[in-house]
Amino acid sequence: MKSFARDFVRRGFIACGLGPVVLAVFYLLLQYKGAVEVLSVNQVCIGIFSLSALAFIAGGMNAVYKIEKLPLMAAILIHGSVLYVCYLVTYLLNDWLETGILPILVFSAIFISGFLVIWLIIYSVVKRKTEQLNKMLEQKQYTER
């Protein structure tokens, strides 16, 4: 557990520096679309702190895949659940998402779809690389005979 906490904090600090950068891009896009003209100091501060915290947690949560005794599916569910809650709280805290059942359902559908697409891409890449390695091993074993 100590190595998990250390890995979580290390990964979190690496990622948390990107939080304010993502926020700046997000606010610039909102301004470009005409959705935001002026931000208060409070909005900027809450945005910086919440995005830094979100990036810290999102980066740190990747450490869950280093826990050897944890089955992959359990790690994926833990990772996805923590990210979902953190993103939802961040969006609500910054007023980027209206409070209500329909906006939260739409957000949930988009989040789950995105999470699944990312994992399908990861799965297909890893599967293809594994098949390539297996072919290389088979060829090496065949030539050694």
Secondary structure as a PSIPRED ss2 file (coil, helix, strand):
# PSIPRED VFORMAT (PSIPRED V4.0)

   1 M C   1.000  0.000  0.000
   2 K H   0.000  1.000  0.000
   3 S H   0.000  1.000  0.000
   4 F H   0.000  1.000  0.000
   5 A H   0.000  1.000  0.000
   6 R H   0.000  1.000  0.000
   7 D H   0.000  1.000  0.000
   8 F H   0.000  1.000  0.000
   9 V H   0.000  1.000  0.000
  10 R H   0.000  1.000  0.000
  11 R H   0.000  1.000  0.000
  12 G H   0.000  1.000  0.000
  13 F H   0.000  1.000  0.000
  14 I H   0.000  1.000  0.000
  15 A H   0.000  1.000  0.000
  16 C H   0.000  1.000  0.000
  17 G C   1.000  0.000  0.000
  18 L C   1.000  0.000  0.000
  19 G H   0.000  1.000  0.000
  20 P H   0.000  1.000  0.000
  21 V H   0.000  1.000  0.000
  22 V H   0.000  1.000  0.000
  23 L H   0.000  1.000  0.000
  24 A H   0.000  1.000  0.000
  25 V H   0.000  1.000  0.000
  26 F H   0.000  1.000  0.000
  27 Y H   0.000  1.000  0.000
  28 L H   0.000  1.000  0.000
  29 L H   0.000  1.000  0.000
  30 L H   0.000  1.000  0.000
  31 Q H   0.000  1.000  0.000
  32 Y H   0.000  1.000  0.000
  33 K C   1.000  0.000  0.000
  34 G C   1.000  0.000  0.000
  35 A C   1.000  0.000  0.000
  36 V C   1.000  0.000  0.000
  37 E C   1.000  0.000  0.000
  38 V C   1.000  0.000  0.000
  39 L C   1.000  0.000  0.000
  40 S C   1.000  0.000  0.000
  41 V H   0.000  1.000  0.000
  42 N H   0.000  1.000  0.000
  43 Q H   0.000  1.000  0.000
  44 V H   0.000  1.000  0.000
  45 C H   0.000  1.000  0.000
  46 I H   0.000  1.000  0.000
  47 G H   0.000  1.000  0.000
  48 I H   0.000  1.000  0.000
  49 F H   0.000  1.000  0.000
  50 S H   0.000  1.000  0.000
  51 L H   0.000  1.000  0.000
  52 S H   0.000  1.000  0.000
  53 A H   0.000  1.000  0.000
  54 L H   0.000  1.000  0.000
  55 A H   0.000  1.000  0.000
  56 F H   0.000  1.000  0.000
  57 I H   0.000  1.000  0.000
  58 A H   0.000  1.000  0.000
  59 G H   0.000  1.000  0.000
  60 G H   0.000  1.000  0.000
  61 M H   0.000  1.000  0.000
  62 N H   0.000  1.000  0.000
  63 A H   0.000  1.000  0.000
  64 V H   0.000  1.000  0.000
  65 Y H   0.000  1.000  0.000
  66 K H   0.000  1.000  0.000
  67 I C   1.000  0.000  0.000
  68 E C   1.000  0.000  0.000
  69 K C   1.000  0.000  0.000
  70 L C   1.000  0.000  0.000
  71 P C   1.000  0.000  0.000
  72 L H   0.000  1.000  0.000
  73 M H   0.000  1.000  0.000
  74 A H   0.000  1.000  0.000
  75 A H   0.000  1.000  0.000
  76 I H   0.000  1.000  0.000
  77 L H   0.000  1.000  0.000
  78 I H   0.000  1.000  0.000
  79 H H   0.000  1.000  0.000
  80 G H   0.000  1.000  0.000
  81 S H   0.000  1.000  0.000
  82 V H   0.000  1.000  0.000
  83 L H   0.000  1.000  0.000
  84 Y H   0.000  1.000  0.000
  85 V H   0.000  1.000  0.000
  86 C H   0.000  1.000  0.000
  87 Y H   0.000  1.000  0.000
  88 L H   0.000  1.000  0.000
  89 V H   0.000  1.000  0.000
  90 T H   0.000  1.000  0.000
  91 Y H   0.000  1.000  0.000
  92 L H   0.000  1.000  0.000
  93 L H   0.000  1.000  0.000
  94 N C   1.000  0.000  0.000
  95 D C   1.000  0.000  0.000
  96 W C   1.000  0.000  0.000
  97 L C   1.000  0.000  0.000
  98 E C   1.000  0.000  0.000
  99 T C   1.000  0.000  0.000
 100 G C   1.000  0.000  0.000
 101 I H   0.000  1.000  0.000
 102 L H   0.000  1.000  0.000
 103 P H   0.000  1.000  0.000
 104 I H   0.000  1.000  0.000
 105 L H   0.000  1.000  0.000
 106 V H   0.000  1.000  0.000
 107 F H   0.000  1.000  0.000
 108 S H   0.000  1.000  0.000
 109 A H   0.000  1.000  0.000
 110 I H   0.000  1.000  0.000
 111 F H   0.000  1.000  0.000
 112 I H   0.000  1.000  0.000
 113 S H   0.000  1.000  0.000
 114 G H   0.000  1.000  0.000
 115 F H   0.000  1.000  0.000
 116 L H   0.000  1.000  0.000
 117 V H   0.000  1.000  0.000
 118 I H   0.000  1.000  0.000
 119 W H   0.000  1.000  0.000
 120 L H   0.000  1.000  0.000
 121 I H   0.000  1.000  0.000
 122 I H   0.000  1.000  0.000
 123 Y H   0.000  1.000  0.000
 124 S H   0.000  1.000  0.000
 125 V H   0.000  1.000  0.000
 126 V H   0.000  1.000  0.000
 127 K H   0.000  1.000  0.000
 128 R H   0.000  1.000  0.000
 129 K H   0.000  1.000  0.000
 130 T H   0.000  1.000  0.000
 131 E H   0.000  1.000  0.000
 132 Q H   0.000  1.000  0.000
 133 L H   0.000  1.000  0.000
 134 N H   0.000  1.000  0.000
 135 K H   0.000  1.000  0.000
 136 M H   0.000  1.000  0.000
 137 L H   0.000  1.000  0.000
 138 E H   0.000  1.000  0.000
 139 Q H   0.000  1.000  0.000
 140 K H   0.000  1.000  0.000
 141 Q H   0.000  1.000  0.000
 142 Y H   0.000  1.000  0.000
 143 T H   0.000  1.000  0.000
 144 E H   0.000  1.000  0.000
 145 R C   1.000  0.000  0.000
